[in-house]
Amino acid sequence: MNINLDDAFIAQIVAGLKPVIIATVQGAIKDAKSDSRPYLNRTDMAKYLGVSQSTVGAWVKDGLPVAIVDGRKLYGKQTVNQWLKDHEIAT
């Protein structure tokens, strides 16, 4: 099977895909930068852990460590990971 596309149609495809590719790459770069930070806000920590922001808040009430600097709550990835490991149970 052979499909021939004219130059105008190829240009149309490229024009349609270009913004999608750019947005995808920009999103990946943003996510990579977010993941390289040692401390995250609650929104980013929830994304990092794959849970809701309210779950992070509930875990803070259960003892999840949080750093408060100038009224901002920041969650250290290493500290949070250790807290989770400390709460693992063998089944």
DRENVONU-871207 format. One record per residue (C-alpha): x, z, y; residue number from 1. Coordinates in nm, 3 decimals, padded with zeros to 5 digits, always signed. Example, Ala and Ser with C-alpha at 12.3 -4.5 7.8 and 13.67 -1.06 7.14 Angstrom:
% residues 2
u: +01.230	w: +00.780	v: -00.450	pos: 1
u: +01.367	w: +00.714	v: -00.106	pos: 2
END
This chain:
% residues 91
u: +00.000	w: +00.000	v: +00.000	pos: 1
u: +00.134	w: -00.091	v: +00.340	pos: 2
u: -00.013	w: +00.027	v: +00.669	pos: 3
u: +00.086	w: -00.145	v: +00.988	pos: 4
u: +00.030	w: +00.034	v: +01.316	pos: 5
u: +00.070	w: -00.139	v: +01.649	pos: 6
u: +00.296	w: +00.010	v: +01.915	pos: 7
u: +00.004	w: +00.119	v: +02.134	pos: 8
u: -00.152	w: +00.321	v: +01.851	pos: 9
u: +00.183	w: +00.483	v: +01.767	pos: 10
u: +00.228	w: +00.577	v: +02.133	pos: 11
u: -00.120	w: +00.729	v: +02.131	pos: 12
u: -00.036	w: +00.937	v: +01.822	pos: 13
u: +00.291	w: +01.057	v: +01.976	pos: 14
u: +00.116	w: +01.144	v: +02.303	pos: 15
u: -00.141	w: +01.349	v: +02.112	pos: 16
u: +00.112	w: +01.530	v: +01.896	pos: 17
u: +00.369	w: +01.606	v: +02.165	pos: 18
u: +00.177	w: +01.892	v: +02.335	pos: 19
u: +00.091	w: +02.045	v: +01.998	pos: 20
u: +00.456	w: +02.040	v: +01.889	pos: 21
u: +00.574	w: +02.183	v: +02.221	pos: 22
u: +00.316	w: +02.464	v: +02.208	pos: 23
u: +00.411	w: +02.546	v: +01.849	pos: 24
u: +00.782	w: +02.563	v: +01.928	pos: 25
u: +00.722	w: +02.772	v: +02.241	pos: 26
u: +00.506	w: +03.013	v: +02.041	pos: 27
u: +00.774	w: +03.044	v: +01.773	pos: 28
u: +01.039	w: +03.114	v: +02.037	pos: 29
u: +00.819	w: +03.380	v: +02.196	pos: 30
u: +00.757	w: +03.543	v: +01.858	pos: 31
u: +01.128	w: +03.536	v: +01.775	pos: 32
u: +01.213	w: +03.706	v: +02.104	pos: 33
u: +00.943	w: +03.966	v: +02.045	pos: 34
u: +01.080	w: +04.042	v: +01.699	pos: 35
u: +01.436	w: +04.089	v: +01.829	pos: 36
u: +01.338	w: +04.380	v: +02.055	pos: 37
u: +01.410	w: +04.723	v: +01.904	pos: 38
u: +01.113	w: +04.883	v: +02.083	pos: 39
u: +00.763	w: +04.738	v: +02.108	pos: 40
u: +00.445	w: +04.823	v: +02.294	pos: 41
u: +00.134	w: +04.907	v: +02.091	pos: 42
u: +00.003	w: +04.549	v: +02.091	pos: 43
u: +00.330	w: +04.407	v: +01.960	pos: 44
u: +00.377	w: +04.694	v: +01.713	pos: 45
u: +00.032	w: +04.627	v: +01.572	pos: 46
u: +00.124	w: +04.259	v: +01.528	pos: 47
u: +00.460	w: +04.357	v: +01.376	pos: 48
u: +00.288	w: +04.580	v: +01.121	pos: 49
u: -00.012	w: +04.354	v: +01.065	pos: 50
u: -00.263	w: +04.621	v: +01.161	pos: 51
u: -00.500	w: +04.678	v: +01.452	pos: 52
u: -00.403	w: +04.858	v: +01.770	pos: 53
u: -00.649	w: +05.133	v: +01.685	pos: 54
u: -00.467	w: +05.186	v: +01.354	pos: 55
u: -00.140	w: +05.232	v: +01.543	pos: 56
u: -00.317	w: +05.486	v: +01.766	pos: 57
u: -00.455	w: +05.670	v: +01.464	pos: 58
u: -00.111	w: +05.681	v: +01.305	pos: 59
u: +00.031	w: +05.831	v: +01.625	pos: 60
u: -00.223	w: +06.113	v: +01.584	pos: 61
u: -00.095	w: +06.147	v: +01.227	pos: 62
u: +00.264	w: +06.181	v: +01.349	pos: 63
u: +00.394	w: +05.827	v: +01.402	pos: 64
u: +00.683	w: +05.870	v: +01.648	pos: 65
u: +00.640	w: +05.721	v: +01.993	pos: 66
u: +00.876	w: +05.720	v: +02.291	pos: 67
u: +00.712	w: +05.776	v: +02.629	pos: 68
u: +00.908	w: +05.644	v: +02.926	pos: 69
u: +00.750	w: +05.648	v: +03.271	pos: 70
u: +00.408	w: +05.676	v: +03.106	pos: 71
u: +00.467	w: +05.375	v: +02.879	pos: 72
u: +00.447	w: +05.426	v: +02.506	pos: 73
u: +00.710	w: +05.240	v: +02.307	pos: 74
u: +00.748	w: +05.228	v: +01.932	pos: 75
u: +01.092	w: +05.193	v: +01.776	pos: 76
u: +01.088	w: +04.951	v: +01.485	pos: 77
u: +01.350	w: +05.143	v: +01.287	pos: 78
u: +01.173	w: +05.474	v: +01.346	pos: 79
u: +00.834	w: +05.333	v: +01.254	pos: 80
u: +00.975	w: +05.170	v: +00.940	pos: 81
u: +01.132	w: +05.503	v: +00.840	pos: 82
u: +00.805	w: +05.688	v: +00.907	pos: 83
u: +00.622	w: +05.444	v: +00.682	pos: 84
u: +00.887	w: +05.482	v: +00.409	pos: 85
u: +00.848	w: +05.859	v: +00.433	pos: 86
u: +00.477	w: +05.814	v: +00.365	pos: 87
u: +00.521	w: +05.594	v: +00.058	pos: 88
u: +00.397	w: +05.741	v: -00.267	pos: 89
u: +00.481	w: +05.639	v: -00.618	pos: 90
u: +00.185	w: +05.540	v: -00.832	pos: 91
END
